[in-house]
Amino acid sequence: MNLHLVDDEKVINRMISSFEEALPGRNIYICFKKKGDLVHVDPLNPNLYLYESECDFDVSLLRNVSKVVFHYLSLEKIIFFKQYVKHRVLTYWIVWGGDLYSELLAPRGFSMYYEKKYLGKKGQLTLFLGNLGIYSFKSRSILDFIKNRINFIISSDYPLMIKYLGSYMKAKRLTGFFYYPIDQILGCLVNEKSQSENIVIGNSASLSNNHLYAFKFLSDLDLGQRKVIVPLNYNGDARYKKHVVDFGLKTFKSKFSPLIKFLPLDEYNKLFLSVGYCIYANWRQEAMGNILIALYLGCKVFLSNKSSLFKHFRELDVYVFELELIDCNSFVRLTEEEIQHNRDVLSFRYNKGRQIEFIQKTFS
């Protein structure tokens, strides 16, 4: 039996569906619920259990567990594991990004924020102490668990982990799992193509979107009648959102169009039909689902050369472009041949069949 430790996040229902298709009845899912109602995860799934720190937990559910999968590695999940999983099991960490970059890499020198002042005092202190070689109890506890208890790590950023975490990296690397099967995330849009000239920047109000880093490359360019659409309807704090909106209005004036209201996934995906150019200024691996959708629908995608995703897609032979080299001549749509090439590569690399095959091979 596989035990999945998850959070109330958008990709979890899709992940559960894939594991149930690949290995029906051989999975248990425990969702670490914050206060209030679930936002994303379907509570009616018969194999899903909610865990709140203040409530008792039926440990008998874990009696036949032989593999534990951490979908985002947090201290809360580590404490749960140590408390309830007493027998020997194999452990898998599927890296999300925030659990790697924010908690472990940034304090150890990895640069991921263009505007560090919006981290707040606590975040800035963490980076300052990290520069002195002083790390939080949380960070040290997570690293000790990775070193002593994680058997397998699933992440394309494994080389970065080796570089920054060194001796803590005892786990073996696995490749091939992904949360975003193209045929599944596109849904009814699978046969559609973008027909617009508008520009989208970023995927959320998270500080690691580095919005103003992207703005500076566009601020002196003639964008014609193109709108600059900036999704700020997910994550982030109010102060940073206001900063991005104020600067965006000042820079792009009436062309600037921030998205503030949260949109259901189907509606959000349709956004990519109204844009022709997508810019992601993230320096860490992030916005993977957005990038895949944009590429498949024929958008021209610009990534920072600081991001490992830029190298990843270039190695896959996907047409992506370097944000740092953007100029007026960059705003030419992909040809039909280039769009089809991207579709062919992504359909082969990120299809449901390959995802199911990996799950069966790894977690049977």
C-alpha positions as CSV (number, residue, x, y, z in Angstrom):
1,M,0.0,0.0,0.0
2,N,1.2,3.5,-0.9
3,L,0.7,6.4,1.5
4,H,0.5,9.8,0.0
5,L,1.0,12.9,2.2
6,V,-0.6,15.8,0.4
7,D,-1.9,19.4,0.9
8,D,-5.0,21.1,-0.3
9,E,-3.7,22.1,-3.7
10,K,-4.9,22.3,-7.3
11,V,-3.0,19.3,-8.7
12,I,-4.0,16.8,-6.0
13,N,-7.3,15.6,-7.4
14,R,-5.7,15.0,-10.8
15,M,-2.8,13.1,-9.1
16,I,-5.2,10.9,-7.1
17,S,-7.1,10.1,-10.3
18,S,-3.8,9.0,-12.0
19,F,-2.7,6.8,-9.1
20,E,-6.1,5.2,-8.8
21,E,-6.1,4.5,-12.6
22,A,-2.6,3.0,-12.4
23,L,-2.9,1.2,-9.1
24,P,-6.5,1.0,-8.1
25,G,-7.2,0.4,-4.4
26,R,-3.5,0.4,-3.5
27,N,-3.2,4.0,-2.2
28,I,-4.1,6.0,0.9
29,Y,-4.1,9.8,0.7
30,I,-3.8,12.0,3.8
31,C,-4.5,15.7,3.3
32,F,-2.9,18.1,5.8
33,K,-5.9,20.4,6.2
34,K,-5.6,24.0,7.2
35,K,-8.4,25.6,9.2
36,G,-11.6,26.1,7.3
37,D,-13.1,24.1,4.4
38,L,-11.1,22.4,1.7
39,V,-10.6,24.6,-1.4
40,H,-9.2,22.2,-4.0
41,V,-9.2,18.6,-2.8
42,D,-12.3,16.5,-3.1
43,P,-13.3,15.3,0.4
44,L,-15.6,12.6,-1.0
45,N,-12.7,10.4,-2.3
46,P,-13.1,7.2,-0.3
47,N,-9.4,6.8,0.2
48,L,-8.8,10.4,1.3
49,Y,-8.4,11.2,5.0
50,L,-8.0,14.6,6.5
51,Y,-5.4,15.3,9.1
52,E,-5.5,18.2,11.5
53,S,-2.8,18.5,14.2
54,E,-5.3,18.8,17.0
55,C,-7.3,15.7,16.2
56,D,-6.6,12.0,16.8
57,F,-5.5,9.8,14.0
58,D,-6.4,6.2,13.3
59,V,-2.9,4.6,13.1
60,S,-4.4,1.3,11.9
61,L,-4.9,2.9,8.5
62,L,-1.1,2.7,8.0
63,R,-0.7,-0.9,9.0
64,N,-0.1,-2.2,5.4
65,V,1.8,0.8,4.1
66,S,5.1,-0.1,2.4
67,K,5.8,3.2,0.5
68,V,5.3,6.8,1.6
69,V,5.2,9.6,-1.0
70,F,5.7,13.2,0.2
71,H,4.0,15.5,-2.3
72,Y,5.8,18.6,-1.0
73,L,8.1,17.9,1.9
74,S,7.1,19.9,5.0
75,L,8.1,19.8,8.6
76,E,4.5,19.0,9.5
77,K,4.5,15.9,7.3
78,I,7.9,14.8,8.7
79,I,6.5,15.1,12.3
80,F,3.5,13.0,11.2
81,F,5.7,10.4,9.6
82,K,7.9,10.0,12.7
83,Q,4.9,9.8,15.0
84,Y,2.8,7.3,13.0
85,V,4.9,5.3,10.6
86,K,6.9,3.1,13.0
87,H,7.7,0.2,10.6
88,R,10.3,0.3,7.8
89,V,9.1,1.7,4.5
90,L,10.5,3.2,1.4
91,T,10.1,7.0,1.1
92,Y,9.8,9.2,-2.0
93,W,10.0,13.0,-2.1
94,I,8.3,14.5,-5.1
95,V,9.8,18.0,-5.1
96,W,7.4,20.9,-5.8
97,G,9.6,23.9,-5.6
98,G,8.6,25.8,-2.5
99,D,9.8,22.9,-0.4
100,L,13.2,23.1,-2.1
101,Y,13.9,26.6,-3.1
102,S,12.3,28.6,-0.3
103,E,13.1,26.4,2.6
104,L,16.5,25.0,1.6
105,L,18.2,26.6,-1.4
106,A,17.5,30.3,-0.9
107,P,19.0,30.5,2.6
108,R,22.1,28.7,1.2
109,G,22.8,31.3,-1.5
110,F,20.5,30.5,-4.4
111,S,19.1,33.8,-5.8
112,M,15.4,33.6,-6.6
113,Y,14.0,37.1,-5.7
114,Y,14.4,40.2,-7.8
115,E,12.9,42.3,-5.0
116,K,14.0,40.9,-1.7
117,K,12.6,43.8,0.3
118,Y,9.1,42.3,-0.2
119,L,10.0,39.1,1.6
120,G,9.2,40.8,4.9
121,K,11.4,41.0,7.9
122,K,11.3,37.3,8.7
123,G,12.3,36.3,5.1
124,Q,15.1,38.8,4.9
125,L,16.4,37.7,8.3
126,T,16.4,34.1,7.1
127,L,18.5,35.0,4.1
128,F,20.8,37.2,6.2
129,L,21.5,34.4,8.7
130,G,21.9,31.9,5.9
131,N,24.7,34.0,4.5
132,L,26.4,33.6,7.9
133,G,25.9,29.9,7.9
134,I,23.1,30.0,10.5
135,Y,20.0,28.1,9.6
136,S,16.6,27.7,11.2
137,F,15.6,24.6,13.2
138,K,12.9,23.9,10.6
139,S,15.5,23.9,7.8
140,R,18.0,21.8,9.7
141,S,15.2,19.3,10.7
142,I,14.1,18.9,7.1
143,L,17.7,18.4,5.8
144,D,18.4,15.8,8.5
145,F,15.3,13.9,7.4
146,I,16.3,14.1,3.8
147,K,19.7,12.8,4.6
148,N,18.7,10.0,7.0
149,R,15.2,8.9,5.8
150,I,14.4,9.8,2.2
151,N,15.2,7.0,-0.2
152,F,14.2,8.5,-3.6
153,I,13.9,12.1,-4.9
154,I,11.9,12.9,-7.9
155,S,13.0,16.3,-9.3
156,S,14.6,17.7,-12.4
157,D,16.5,20.1,-10.1
158,Y,18.5,17.3,-8.6
159,P,21.8,18.8,-9.9
160,L,21.0,22.0,-8.0
161,M,20.3,20.0,-4.9
162,I,23.7,18.3,-5.1
163,K,25.4,21.7,-5.6
164,Y,23.7,23.5,-2.6
165,L,22.9,20.6,-0.2
166,G,26.0,18.4,-0.8
167,S,26.4,15.7,1.8
168,Y,22.7,15.7,2.7
169,M,21.9,14.2,-0.7
170,K,22.0,10.4,0.0
171,A,18.8,9.6,-1.8
172,K,18.7,8.2,-5.3
173,R,17.3,10.2,-8.1
174,L,14.2,9.1,-10.1
175,T,13.0,10.8,-13.3
176,G,9.8,10.5,-15.2
177,F,7.0,11.6,-12.9
178,F,5.0,14.8,-13.7
179,Y,1.7,16.3,-12.4
180,Y,0.7,17.8,-15.8
181,P,-0.3,15.3,-18.5
182,I,-1.0,17.5,-21.5
183,D,-4.1,15.7,-22.6
184,Q,-5.6,16.0,-19.1
185,I,-4.8,19.6,-18.2
186,L,-6.0,21.0,-21.6
187,G,-9.4,19.3,-21.5
188,C,-11.7,20.8,-24.1
189,L,-8.9,23.1,-25.4
190,V,-6.8,20.2,-26.8
191,N,-7.7,21.2,-30.3
192,E,-7.5,25.0,-29.8
193,K,-4.8,27.4,-30.7
194,S,-4.0,30.9,-29.5
195,Q,-5.0,33.6,-32.0
196,S,-4.1,36.8,-30.1
197,E,-1.2,39.2,-29.8
198,N,-1.6,40.0,-26.1
199,I,1.2,39.4,-23.5
200,V,0.8,37.5,-20.2
201,I,3.5,37.9,-17.4
202,G,3.8,35.4,-14.6
203,N,1.3,33.0,-13.1
204,S,0.6,34.3,-9.6
205,A,1.3,37.1,-7.1
206,S,4.2,35.1,-5.6
207,L,7.3,37.2,-5.1
208,S,9.3,34.6,-7.0
209,N,7.5,35.6,-10.2
210,N,9.8,38.6,-10.3
211,H,7.3,40.8,-12.1
212,L,9.4,43.9,-12.2
213,Y,12.3,42.0,-13.6
214,A,10.1,41.1,-16.5
215,F,8.7,44.7,-16.7
216,K,12.2,46.2,-17.1
217,F,12.8,44.2,-20.4
218,L,9.5,45.4,-21.8
219,S,9.3,49.0,-20.5
220,D,11.2,50.6,-23.4
221,L,9.7,48.5,-26.2
222,D,6.9,49.5,-28.5
223,L,4.2,46.9,-27.7
224,G,1.7,48.3,-30.2
225,Q,-1.9,47.6,-29.1
226,R,-1.0,44.5,-27.1
227,K,-2.4,44.3,-23.6
228,V,-0.1,43.2,-20.8
229,I,-2.1,40.7,-18.7
230,V,-0.7,39.9,-15.2
231,P,-2.3,37.1,-13.1
232,L,-2.3,38.2,-9.5
233,N,-5.2,36.0,-8.4
234,Y,-3.2,33.2,-6.7
235,N,-0.7,33.4,-3.7
236,G,1.2,36.6,-2.7
237,D,0.4,39.2,-0.2
238,A,-1.6,42.4,-0.6
239,R,1.4,44.7,-0.3
240,Y,3.3,43.0,-3.1
241,K,0.2,42.9,-5.3
242,K,-0.4,46.6,-4.9
243,H,3.3,47.2,-5.8
244,V,3.0,45.2,-9.0
245,V,-0.3,46.9,-10.0
246,D,1.0,50.4,-9.3
247,F,4.2,49.8,-11.2
248,G,2.4,48.1,-14.0
249,L,0.0,51.0,-14.5
250,K,2.8,53.5,-14.4
251,T,4.8,51.5,-16.9
252,F,2.2,50.2,-19.4
253,K,-0.7,52.6,-18.6
254,S,-4.0,51.6,-20.2
255,K,-2.4,48.5,-21.7
256,F,-1.9,47.0,-18.2
257,S,-4.6,44.4,-17.2
258,P,-4.1,42.7,-13.8
259,L,-6.2,39.6,-13.0
260,I,-7.3,39.8,-9.3
261,K,-10.3,37.5,-9.1
262,F,-9.5,33.7,-8.7
263,L,-10.7,31.8,-11.8
264,P,-11.6,28.1,-12.1
265,L,-9.1,26.0,-14.0
266,D,-11.1,25.8,-17.2
267,E,-11.6,29.5,-17.3
268,Y,-8.0,30.2,-16.5
269,N,-6.8,27.9,-19.2
270,K,-8.9,29.9,-21.7
271,L,-6.8,32.9,-20.9
272,F,-4.0,31.4,-23.1
273,L,-6.3,31.7,-26.1
274,S,-6.3,35.5,-25.6
275,V,-2.5,35.9,-25.5
276,G,0.2,35.2,-28.0
277,Y,3.3,35.8,-25.8
278,C,3.9,34.4,-22.3
279,I,6.7,35.7,-20.1
280,Y,7.9,33.9,-16.9
281,A,10.7,35.7,-15.1
282,N,11.0,33.1,-12.3
283,W,14.5,32.2,-11.4
284,R,13.4,29.0,-9.8
285,Q,11.4,26.2,-11.4
286,E,7.8,27.3,-11.2
287,A,4.6,27.7,-13.3
288,M,5.2,24.4,-15.1
289,G,1.5,23.8,-15.9
290,N,1.1,27.3,-17.3
291,I,4.1,26.9,-19.5
292,L,3.0,23.6,-20.9
293,I,-0.4,24.9,-21.7
294,A,1.0,28.1,-23.3
295,L,3.4,26.1,-25.4
296,Y,0.8,23.6,-26.6
297,L,-1.7,26.3,-27.6
298,G,1.0,28.0,-29.7
299,C,2.1,30.9,-27.5
300,K,5.6,32.2,-27.8
301,V,7.2,31.5,-24.3
302,F,10.0,33.6,-22.8
303,L,11.9,32.2,-19.8
304,S,14.7,33.7,-17.8
305,N,18.1,32.2,-18.5
306,K,18.5,32.0,-14.7
307,S,15.7,29.3,-14.5
308,S,16.5,25.6,-14.8
309,L,13.3,25.3,-16.8
310,F,14.9,27.3,-19.7
311,K,17.6,24.7,-19.9
312,H,15.1,21.8,-19.5
313,F,12.9,22.9,-22.4
314,R,15.9,23.6,-24.6
315,E,17.2,20.1,-23.9
316,L,13.8,18.7,-25.0
317,D,14.2,20.7,-28.2
318,V,11.2,22.9,-27.5
319,Y,11.0,26.3,-28.9
320,V,11.4,28.6,-25.9
321,F,13.1,32.0,-25.9
322,E,15.4,33.9,-23.5
323,L,13.7,36.7,-21.6
324,E,17.0,38.6,-21.2
325,L,17.3,38.9,-25.0
326,I,13.8,40.2,-25.7
327,D,13.4,43.1,-28.1
328,C,10.9,44.6,-30.6
329,N,11.8,41.9,-33.1
330,S,10.8,39.2,-30.6
331,F,7.1,39.8,-31.1
332,V,6.6,37.6,-34.1
333,R,4.3,34.6,-33.6
334,L,5.6,31.1,-34.0
335,T,5.2,29.5,-37.4
336,E,2.7,26.6,-37.8
337,E,5.6,24.3,-38.1
338,E,7.2,25.5,-34.8
339,I,3.9,25.2,-33.0
340,Q,3.3,21.7,-34.3
341,H,6.9,20.7,-33.3
342,N,6.3,21.9,-29.7
343,R,3.0,20.0,-29.6
344,D,4.7,16.8,-30.8
345,V,7.5,17.0,-28.3
346,L,5.2,17.9,-25.4
347,S,2.6,15.2,-26.3
348,F,5.3,12.6,-26.3
349,R,7.0,13.8,-23.1
350,Y,4.0,14.7,-21.0
351,N,1.2,12.3,-21.9
352,K,-1.1,10.4,-19.5
353,G,0.2,7.0,-20.7
354,R,3.8,7.8,-19.7
355,Q,2.6,9.1,-16.3
356,I,0.6,5.9,-15.7
357,E,3.6,3.7,-16.8
358,F,5.9,5.5,-14.4
359,I,3.5,5.1,-11.5
360,Q,3.0,1.4,-12.1
361,K,6.8,0.8,-12.5
362,T,7.8,2.8,-9.5
363,F,5.0,2.3,-6.9
364,S,3.7,-1.3,-7.6
